[in-house]
Structures are given as C-alpha cells and as structure tokens.
C-alpha cells in the first residue's frame, strides 16, 4: 500500500484504475471509494495540522479485508505523509508514515514503534495497536517537535475526545532538504480518503461492507485556521460506484461506501466561511 514520492501523490490524490467494467466483475484491492481535497486560505507554511475523525458505521472486516481512514498531508519540499486509523484481521491500529523525498531522507532509525520500509517506495512508518470505537470522535494531530543535527522530528498523536487520552503514534526524523530545514513546513493542502485494502478476492462491489466516516477540519497552527473549501470527488473509472460523499455542515465531510450505497452527490467544490476564533 506504499508508493514512491512522485507516485504516492497520484496514488493518494487519484483513485486506482482497476477494471473498466461493472461492479458485477471481480476487482482488486486497494480501492479508494472517494476523496476530499482540502485547501486553506493560505498555502502555509504550517507547523501542525489537526483533523477530526469519527467512524459512524463500521463492522468487523471479513477475512483478508481491511478499512483505512486516511488523512494525507504535504511538506514544502513536495514529500508526502499521512496519518489515520485502520481495522483489519490483525486488529485496530493507528498509523503514521512519511516518504523519502530522495534516497533515505527520512531518518534511518525512526523512534519507538517506527521503522524504515523499502517496498513500493521507501520512508518511515509507525503502526501501533489502537482500540478506537465506533461513534467516538478522534483528533489526528501532526506537528513538528524539534530541530536535530541535520533535520527535524515530526510527531503524530491520536486523541480520544471522549476520554481526553492522547496516544503518540510515532516520531519520525526527516533530513534537511535543499532550501529547507528538514522537509520545510506543511502546506495548505490535505486529503481525506476511505480505503478498502487487503488480499481478499472481491467479486461484487456490493460485497464491500458498509463504512461511514465523518471528518471535521482540517485545522492548522493550533487551530488558528480551518480549511476554507473541499473538493468532493470520485473516479469515473473506479471499479465500484457504490459510494457517496457529502458536506453536512461547515468544515464537515461524510464519506460512505459499500453495500447498496447510492451515489447521490456529484463531484463538486464546497466552500465554508472561515472561522474567526479557534473551535473547541
């Protein structure tokens, strides 16, 4: 599920072209149901981003299948990372990844639960068990920690907004890039994706279990800004069309896919009034 930097941007921001046939035919995983592309009033640079996530509907994944609620972010040097929550046959988990901008520009010895990966691209990845619950709102936070010799450290944290408990997903060191300290700061772009992944053979799109995600945000620089707009879209060539994407309120996006979900909302831009003070 990992791609090199110049391929990953396409992989996260575009949907995998599988088979140009109907849902009655077999298709491959991973499959992205829809995406929300967020933009801020300014293009950064930001020292942190925050995104709220709620699993509104989800059930135990069948063998060989997993769900991934993914929030992608971008550095000034064009490198990409993401954070989010997953559920597959190995359990529920939190994940944090950053790709190399060039050969091994992500620290070769990441901290704690993080390690280098070298398949389908390269970089550093952190995965920790995390027993998230349906119906609870979680805050995904990515921020710069400190300067190191020749780089910077970035941290990902998950906060359960019901209990207030914070869990560090991981800390990843990035090396200095030409013209930047580390990878630079974060840009004013972000992407939310609902992904089905795994090795299961899927013969019908309606066999995909129903998953509904609620997103709120994203926010930048300790919530001083919220995204001003989101582009809601699908791929015309996706193997499955049983997904729908809406904005039910300011700063909110809901993604639904699987089962008999009907696509009722077309591709569109949704613009929100900018907040004047930080939201709770």
C-alpha positions as CSV (number, residue, x, y, z in Angstrom):
1,X,0.0,0.0,0.0
2,X,3.1,2.3,-0.2
3,X,4.2,4.2,-3.3
4,X,7.3,6.3,-4.1
5,X,7.1,10.0,-3.6
6,X,6.3,11.0,-7.1
7,X,3.9,8.1,-7.5
8,X,2.3,8.4,-4.0
9,X,0.9,11.9,-4.7
10,X,-1.0,10.4,-7.6
11,X,-1.9,7.3,-5.6
12,X,-3.4,9.4,-2.7
13,X,-5.0,12.1,-4.8
14,X,-6.3,9.8,-7.6
15,X,-8.2,6.6,-7.4
16,X,-6.7,3.3,-8.6
17,X,-7.9,2.4,-12.1
18,X,-8.9,-1.2,-11.8
19,X,-11.2,-2.7,-14.4
20,X,-13.4,-0.6,-16.6
21,X,-16.3,-2.9,-16.1
22,X,-19.3,-3.0,-13.9
23,X,-19.5,-3.9,-10.2
24,X,-20.5,-7.5,-11.1
25,X,-16.9,-8.3,-12.1
26,X,-14.0,-9.1,-9.8
27,X,-11.8,-6.2,-8.9
28,X,-8.6,-5.8,-6.9
29,X,-7.6,-4.1,-3.7
30,X,-6.7,-1.4,-2.5
31,X,-9.8,0.5,-3.6
32,X,-10.4,4.2,-2.7
33,X,-14.2,5.0,-2.5
34,X,-13.9,8.7,-2.7
35,X,-11.8,11.6,-1.7
36,X,-12.0,15.1,-0.2
37,X,-9.3,17.6,-1.2
38,X,-9.0,20.4,1.3
39,X,-7.5,23.9,0.8
40,X,-6.7,26.6,3.3
41,X,-6.9,30.4,2.8
42,X,-3.1,30.4,2.6
43,X,-0.7,27.7,1.4
44,X,1.2,27.5,4.7
45,X,3.8,27.1,5.9
46,X,2.2,25.4,8.9
47,X,3.9,23.8,11.9
48,X,1.0,21.5,12.6
49,X,-2.3,20.1,11.2
50,X,-5.3,18.6,13.0
51,X,-8.2,16.6,11.7
52,X,-11.2,15.1,13.5
53,X,-12.4,11.6,12.6
54,X,-15.4,9.6,13.6
55,X,-16.2,6.0,12.4
56,X,-20.0,6.4,12.2
57,X,-20.8,3.0,10.8
58,X,-18.4,0.0,10.5
59,X,-18.5,-3.7,11.2
60,X,-15.8,-6.5,11.8
61,X,-13.9,-6.8,8.5
62,X,-14.2,-10.2,6.8
63,X,-11.0,-12.3,6.3
64,X,-8.5,-10.6,4.0
65,X,-10.1,-7.2,4.1
66,X,-9.2,-4.0,6.0
67,X,-10.5,-0.5,6.3
68,X,-8.3,2.6,6.4
69,X,-9.5,6.2,7.2
70,X,-6.5,8.2,5.9
71,X,-5.6,11.8,6.1
72,X,-2.7,12.8,3.8
73,X,-0.6,16.0,4.2
74,X,2.2,17.6,2.2
75,X,5.5,19.2,3.0
76,X,7.0,22.2,1.3
77,X,9.7,20.0,-0.4
78,X,6.9,18.1,-2.1
79,X,7.2,15.0,0.1
80,X,4.0,13.4,1.4
81,X,2.9,11.7,4.7
82,X,-0.3,10.5,6.2
83,X,-1.9,9.5,9.4
84,X,-5.1,7.7,10.3
85,X,-6.9,4.7,11.8
86,X,-7.2,1.2,10.4
87,X,-9.1,-2.1,11.1
88,X,-8.1,-5.4,9.6
89,X,-7.8,-9.1,10.7
90,X,-4.9,-8.1,12.9
91,X,-7.0,-5.6,14.9
92,X,-7.4,-1.9,15.2
93,X,-4.4,0.4,14.8
94,X,-3.1,3.9,14.3
95,X,-0.6,4.7,11.6
96,X,1.8,7.5,10.7
97,X,4.1,7.5,7.6
98,X,6.4,9.9,5.8
99,X,8.1,9.1,2.5
100,X,11.6,9.8,1.5
101,X,12.0,13.0,-0.6
102,X,15.1,11.4,-2.1
103,X,17.3,8.4,-1.0
104,X,16.8,7.9,2.7
105,X,15.9,11.4,3.6
106,X,13.6,10.1,6.3
107,X,15.6,9.1,9.4
108,X,17.0,5.6,9.0
109,X,16.4,4.7,12.7
110,X,12.9,6.1,13.5
111,X,11.9,6.1,17.1
112,X,9.7,3.8,19.1
113,X,7.2,1.8,17.1
114,X,8.5,3.2,13.8
115,X,10.8,1.6,11.3
116,X,12.1,2.0,7.7
117,X,10.1,0.5,4.9
118,X,11.5,-0.2,1.4
119,X,8.8,-1.9,-0.6
120,X,6.6,0.1,-3.0
121,X,8.7,3.2,-2.3
122,X,10.7,4.0,0.9
123,X,10.4,6.0,4.0
124,X,9.4,5.5,7.7
125,X,6.3,4.1,9.1
126,X,4.8,3.9,12.6
127,X,2.0,1.4,13.5
128,X,0.6,0.9,17.0
129,X,-2.4,-1.0,18.3
130,X,-5.2,1.4,19.0
131,X,-8.6,0.2,20.1
132,X,-10.7,3.0,18.6
133,X,-14.5,2.7,18.9
134,X,-17.4,3.4,16.5
135,X,-19.2,6.6,17.3
136,X,-16.4,8.3,19.1
137,X,-14.6,11.4,17.7
138,X,-10.8,11.2,17.4
139,X,-8.4,14.0,16.8
140,X,-5.5,13.3,14.5
141,X,-2.6,15.7,15.1
142,X,0.7,16.0,13.2
143,X,3.3,18.5,14.4
144,X,7.0,19.4,14.3
145,X,8.8,18.6,17.6
146,X,12.3,20.0,17.4
147,X,15.4,20.5,15.4
148,X,18.0,17.8,15.2
149,X,21.5,17.7,13.7
150,X,20.7,18.0,10.0
151,X,17.0,17.6,10.3
152,X,13.7,17.8,12.2
153,X,11.5,15.5,14.2
154,X,7.8,15.2,13.4
155,X,5.2,13.6,15.7
156,X,1.8,12.1,15.2
157,X,-0.7,11.9,18.1
158,X,-4.2,10.5,18.3
159,X,-6.6,11.9,21.0
160,X,-9.8,10.2,22.1
161,X,-12.1,13.2,22.6
162,X,-14.4,11.2,24.8
163,X,-11.8,10.4,27.4
164,X,-9.2,13.1,26.6
165,X,-6.5,10.5,26.4
166,X,-3.6,11.1,23.9
167,X,-1.6,8.4,22.3
168,X,1.6,9.0,20.4
169,X,1.6,7.1,17.1
170,X,5.2,7.8,16.4
171,X,8.0,10.2,15.9
172,X,9.9,10.4,12.5
173,X,13.0,12.3,11.8
174,X,13.3,14.0,8.3
175,X,16.7,15.2,7.0
176,X,17.3,18.6,5.6
177,X,16.2,19.2,2.0
178,X,17.7,21.7,-0.4
179,X,16.4,25.1,0.6
180,X,14.6,23.8,3.7
181,X,15.2,22.9,7.3
182,X,14.0,19.3,7.4
183,X,11.3,19.0,4.8
184,X,10.1,22.5,5.4
185,X,6.7,23.0,7.0
186,X,3.3,21.7,5.9
187,X,1.4,23.2,3.0
188,X,-2.2,24.3,2.9
189,X,-3.4,21.1,1.3
190,X,-4.8,17.9,2.7
191,X,-6.8,14.8,1.6
192,X,-9.2,12.5,3.3
193,X,-9.7,9.0,1.9
194,X,-11.7,5.9,2.8
195,X,-9.7,2.9,1.6
196,X,-10.5,-0.8,1.4
197,X,-7.3,-2.9,1.4
198,X,-6.0,-6.4,1.8
199,X,-5.8,-9.6,-0.2
200,X,-9.4,-10.7,-0.3
201,X,-10.9,-11.5,-3.7
202,X,-13.9,-9.3,-4.3
203,X,-16.4,-10.4,-6.9
204,X,-19.1,-7.8,-6.4
205,X,-18.9,-4.2,-5.2
206,X,-21.9,-4.7,-3.0
207,X,-20.0,-7.3,-1.1
208,X,-17.9,-4.5,0.4
209,X,-19.1,-3.9,4.0
210,X,-20.7,-0.5,4.6
211,X,-18.3,2.0,6.1
212,X,-19.3,5.6,7.0
213,X,-16.7,8.2,8.1
214,X,-17.2,11.6,9.5
215,X,-14.4,14.2,9.1
216,X,-14.2,17.6,10.7
217,X,-11.5,20.1,9.8
218,X,-8.6,20.2,9.0
219,X,-7.2,22.9,11.2
220,X,-3.7,24.5,11.1
221,X,-1.2,26.0,13.5
222,X,-3.0,25.2,16.8
223,X,-6.4,25.7,15.2
224,X,-5.8,29.3,14.1
225,X,-7.1,28.4,10.6
226,X,-9.6,25.9,9.2
227,X,-9.7,24.8,5.6
228,X,-11.8,27.2,3.5
229,X,-13.0,24.6,1.0
230,X,-13.1,21.0,0.0
231,X,-13.4,19.3,-3.4
232,X,-15.6,16.2,-3.2
233,X,-14.9,13.8,-6.0
234,X,-14.9,10.2,-7.3
235,X,-13.1,8.5,-10.2
236,X,-15.1,8.0,-13.3
237,X,-13.1,4.8,-14.0
238,X,-13.3,3.3,-10.5
239,X,-14.4,-0.4,-10.4
240,X,-17.1,0.5,-7.8
241,X,-19.6,3.3,-7.8
242,X,-21.4,2.4,-4.5
243,X,-20.0,5.4,-2.6
244,X,-21.3,8.8,-1.7
245,X,-19.6,12.0,-0.4
246,X,-21.3,15.0,1.2
247,X,-20.6,18.0,3.3
248,X,-23.3,18.1,6.0
249,X,-22.1,21.3,7.6
250,X,-19.3,23.9,7.8
251,X,-15.9,22.1,7.9
252,X,-17.5,18.7,7.8
253,X,-17.3,15.8,5.2
254,X,-19.0,12.5,5.4
255,X,-17.8,9.5,3.3
256,X,-19.9,6.4,2.8
257,X,-19.1,3.3,0.8
258,X,-20.0,-0.3,0.4
259,X,-23.2,-2.4,0.3
260,X,-26.1,-0.7,-1.5
261,X,-24.8,2.8,-1.1
262,X,-26.1,5.1,-3.8
263,X,-24.1,7.9,-5.3
264,X,-26.4,10.9,-4.8
265,X,-23.8,13.8,-4.7
266,X,-21.8,14.7,-7.8
267,X,-18.2,15.9,-7.9
268,X,-18.2,19.5,-6.5
269,X,-16.4,22.2,-4.6
270,X,-17.9,23.1,-1.2
271,X,-16.7,26.4,0.3
272,X,-17.0,27.3,4.0
273,X,-16.9,30.7,5.8
274,X,-13.6,31.0,7.6
275,X,-13.7,30.7,11.4
276,X,-12.8,33.8,13.3
277,X,-11.8,32.2,16.6
278,X,-10.5,28.7,17.4
279,X,-13.1,26.0,17.6
280,X,-13.2,23.6,20.6
